[in-house]
Structures are given as C-alpha cells and as structure tokens.
C-alpha cells in the first residue's frame, strides 16, 4: 500500500479540483510500460486503494501497483516551478 502525506493529499485535492469536473472521479496513479508514474482521471474500480481528503477521492491506485509501491509514500517537493509530487522511501 502506498502512503500519502498530508501535504500530498492537499496537493492532490488542488489538482483534482482544477482538472476534474466529474464528482465521481478521482486521480488515478498509473504506470506506463517503462514503469514511469503519472496521474490520470478515472473512477474507482473494485479492489482499488482509495485515498480520500476532505470528502473527495483524491487518489486511486490499483491493487498490483499499490503492492509494488509498498514501503514508499507520495509527498510534495517545492521546486522553482511550484509544488511537485514525489515518491519517498518510508523510514
């Protein structure tokens, strides 16, 4: 199961509100063929790990990907271009 920090939940909620009109949808963490991670809009599927924040489903992660991300958390890194979601190893 992938962890999500409070700050990352806030950032995911901001991204969700700015980009998704469907109240049933959330942001899905997806991996491409090379393993690179990204976000896309989707609805909850059976078995998904669902991360909620302030009543919204801010992140959806399918079971297999969540298992591969065991031991890491999503956090926010401040960059000159603004906040960026990053993966960090759990301590």
Secondary structure, 3 states (H helix, E strand, C coil): CCEECHHHHHHHHHHHHHHCCCCCEEEEEEECCCCCEEEEEEECCCCCEEEEECCEEEEEECHHHHHHCCCEEEEEEEECCEEEEEEEECC
